[in-house]
Amino acid sequence: MLPQSPSFCYGVGCLVRILTPVQRFLALFVAAAFCASVQAADKPAKGRAHKAAAVELNEDGGPLLKSTGVLVMDASSGQTLYSKNADQATPIASITKLMTAMVVLDAKLALDEAVQITNEDIDLIKNTKSRLPIGSHFRRDDLMRLALMASDNRAASALGRNYPGGILAFVDAMNAKATVLGMSATHFVDSSGLAPGNVSNPSDLGKLAAAAAKYDLIREYTTTGAVDVTLPDSKRKLSFVNTNSLVRGSDWQIGLSKTGYINESGKCLVMQAIIANQPVVIVLLDSWGKLTRVADAQRIRKWLEKNPSKLAAQFRSG
């Protein structure tokens, strides 16, 4: 018999696990207002981060952004609409978890299998905290949900460690997947993104986002606003929220999202969203300031909404 796993509740109640789209939206909206902050390397920003940012233009007519590395790509055509230092590889922190999820799903491992959190999953690199107790068991798909939505590092570590052949085989699979996707500037060293050796550039992460968006579960889990977890032993309920404030409470239509942060990477954000009625991939690396990655995303959105023709023609800016 498998150990009892924590129960997961989406939104504000545990009475129904499967919700209609309308119910799910309303429940997540309410939950996002009340859930506590996530204890992960990239904590969710507070405040009204979705307030529209003013758009200043550079000399080439593109948005003036504070992120060091940027890619804005038409997801339908693959055309670059705007780029900045797009070929410069830097640490990517928890953006790594998108690749972690793809490798787990590609392996077709049992998603309902109970996976134990152990001492091996404690973060000894950055000393980040997690509220997943050592010794507790979670379904593999619930660990993936927490890794993608709340950026929980113990969840990501356990996913990699419980891969056939262990974490070393898992990292090999991550790098092999990157090669298949043509991510030539990308290299992974762990499943959580805590190590600064996980590096990539905006061009490669555009490919990663496009590939990850083809997985239904990754789209669902990265855009879930909030989750309640009831631990089986203590019956204590823990609330987790999405680390992207634009997912938790804004008028954005987001189909894929992942944040990241360690000191070496700065604030990072990868999203696929509908802007001016078109799917757009946004990659922001090493954003300066607490809310800069969100503000830069808002500037990009406003720029495209004012210049919808950009989505019909390639536009580059260095």
Secondary structure, 3 states (H helix, E strand, C coil): CCCCCCEEEECCCCCCCCCCHHHHHHHHHHHHHHCCCCCCCCCCCCCCCCCCCCCCECCCCCECCCCCEEEEEECCCCCEEEEECCCCCEECHHHHHHHHHHHHHHCCCCCCCEEECCHHHCCCCCCCCCCCCCCCEEEHHHHHHHHHHCCCHHHHHHHHHCCCCHHHHHHHHHHHHHHHCCCCCCECCCCCCCCCCCEECHHHHHHHHHHHCCCHHHHHHHCCCEEEEECCCCCCEEEEECCCHHHHCCCCEEEEEEEECCCCCCEEEEEEEEECCEEEEEEEEEECCCCHHHHHHHHHHHHHHHCHHHHHCCCCCC
